[in-house]
Amino acid sequence: MGGSNAGVIPKQKHTGNNILMKKRAGRNRTLTCTSDELSQLSKMLLTLERSVSVHDIDGKIINQDIFEVTKFLPRSFVDLLVLDPPYNLSKNYNGNLFKEREKKEYAEWFERVLSILLPFLKDTATIYVCSDWKTSMIIAPILDNIFHIQNRITWEREKGRGAKKDWKNNTEDIWFCTISKEYYFDVELVKLKKRVIAPYRTTNGKPKDWVESNNGNYRLTHPSNIWTDISVPFWSMPENTDHPTQKPEKLVAKLMLASSKEGDFVFDPFVGSGTTCVVAKKLNRRFCGVELNKEYCCWAQKRLNFAEMDKTIQGYVDGVFWERNTLKEQPKSKKATKIQLKQESLF
Ligand SMILES: C[S@@+](CC[C@H](N)C(=O)[O-])C[C@H]1O[C@@H](n2cnc3c(N)ncnc32)[C@H](O)[C@@H]1O
């Protein structure tokens, strides 16, 4: 997706009703849409007014309020639900303000979200729920009541505001839940490629559980529930948009590879900039996403269009997840470079 100035126009950042024009640096690859693109891309979005089949929504972004849409969706079609709702924080989503609420009020809102989504989940479904530490205190007992909580992943996102009288908030939670004890999980697909710090050898001099290569010494390790190998999308990455809480493709790819198979149906009711759908497309899953904000939907659709040509996911190369800051060591896919050049010539 996106070459060095792919789809870049002077930044129009909405802060409430103010639209600020912002100049971007030359290497800034943040994806945006021109007004022409917005009108073209919005024609590809769905708005539901009647009951639909799985086939009707497969591969689509629905631009609607999730509370309105659910009455039109089929039952029991979701293998993997990626739930990244507004956390209990005041946040401006391109003009739609989500206001921090009393804990009880947020709990009621979150329970309502789960109750409208439950009918769509298969008995074998997995649900990942993103959250910050404060919101986690509210949602954990609710998740525990409804699902089997299998684990809580802590993601060190390497970005957060420093504070004078507090620790910098640098982590997010991802709750791993299932409907029943019968669920799919493939650990082999999400092992982490790590540099070997202590290169032990067997008595005959062979590497012990690690591989020697021209690019260094590496070991494929079992992934733990602390994820330190993924940064938030930043402006030099082609996946970046102006969405205020965009999740990285690499993070969603891990969830998806571990907890779904090719052809499974992935649903994201708060799709934002489209990360879940884009990753699903790149990994050959069926998918559908719902989002209230039209401009976000268009960004998502534009990313999906790029994903037709470019299936690369930064940090996931040749079926392996690489630890952070190893870009130089990661093998370059010739196909990806070709696609990148092609996209650069389009803009
Ligand atoms: C935490 S963000 C999701 C970010 C997304 N995971 C990404 O990678 O870009 C939550 C999103 O939910 C959307 N949203 C809030 N209320 C909604 C509703 N009732 N129906 C649909 N979308 C909603 C917001 O506009 C926002 O984009």
The ligand as an SDF file (V2000), in Angstrom:
LIG
                    3D

 27 29  0  0  0  0  0  0  0  0999 V2000
  -10.7240    2.1990   19.0290 C   0  0  0  0  0  0  0  0  0  0  0  0
  -11.2950    2.7220   17.4720 S   0  0  0  0  0  0  0  0  0  0  0  0
  -10.9240    1.3350   16.4290 C   0  0  0  0  0  0  0  0  0  0  0  0
   -9.6020    1.4720   15.7240 C   0  0  0  0  0  0  0  0  0  0  0  0
   -9.3210    0.3490   14.7540 C   0  0  0  0  0  0  0  0  0  0  0  0
   -9.0440   -0.8880   15.4370 N   0  0  0  0  0  0  0  0  0  0  0  0
   -8.1370    0.6700   13.8180 C   0  0  0  0  0  0  0  0  0  0  0  0
   -7.1670   -0.0870   13.7790 O   0  0  0  0  0  0  0  0  0  0  0  0
   -8.1800    1.6950   13.1450 O   0  0  0  0  0  0  0  0  0  0  0  0
  -13.0130    2.6660   17.6760 C   0  0  0  0  0  0  0  0  0  0  0  0
  -13.7980    3.0690   16.4420 C   0  0  0  0  0  0  0  0  0  0  0  0
  -15.1880    2.8450   16.7010 O   0  0  0  0  0  0  0  0  0  0  0  0
  -15.9250    3.8010   15.9880 C   0  0  0  0  0  0  0  0  0  0  0  0
  -17.2780    3.8360   16.6120 N   0  0  0  0  0  0  0  0  0  0  0  0
  -17.6330    4.4120   17.7750 C   0  0  0  0  0  0  0  0  0  0  0  0
  -18.9380    4.1770   18.0360 N   0  0  0  0  0  0  0  0  0  0  0  0
  -19.4000    3.4220   17.0080 C   0  0  0  0  0  0  0  0  0  0  0  0
  -20.6730    2.8410   16.7140 C   0  0  0  0  0  0  0  0  0  0  0  0
  -21.7150    3.0060   17.5220 N   0  0  0  0  0  0  0  0  0  0  0  0
  -20.7880    2.1000   15.5890 N   0  0  0  0  0  0  0  0  0  0  0  0
  -19.7260    1.9200   14.7580 C   0  0  0  0  0  0  0  0  0  0  0  0
  -18.5200    2.4570   14.9820 N   0  0  0  0  0  0  0  0  0  0  0  0
  -18.3460    3.1880   16.0940 C   0  0  0  0  0  0  0  0  0  0  0  0
  -15.1140    5.0810   16.1290 C   0  0  0  0  0  0  0  0  0  0  0  0
  -15.4140    6.0080   15.1000 O   0  0  0  0  0  0  0  0  0  0  0  0
  -13.6770    4.5450   16.0460 C   0  0  0  0  0  0  0  0  0  0  0  0
  -13.1670    4.6380   14.7430 O   0  0  0  0  0  0  0  0  0  0  0  0
  1  2  1  0
  2  3  1  0
  2 10  1  0
  3  4  1  0
  4  5  1  0
  5  6  1  0
  5  7  1  0
  7  8  2  0
  7  9  1  0
 10 11  1  0
 11 12  1  0
 11 26  1  0
 12 13  1  0
 13 14  1  0
 13 24  1  0
 14 15  1  0
 14 23  1  0
 15 16  2  0
 16 17  1  0
 17 18  1  0
 17 23  2  0
 18 19  1  0
 18 20  2  0
 20 21  1  0
 21 22  2  0
 22 23  1  0
 24 25  1  0
 24 26  1  0
 26 27  1  0
M  CHG  2   2   1   9  -1
M  END
$$$$
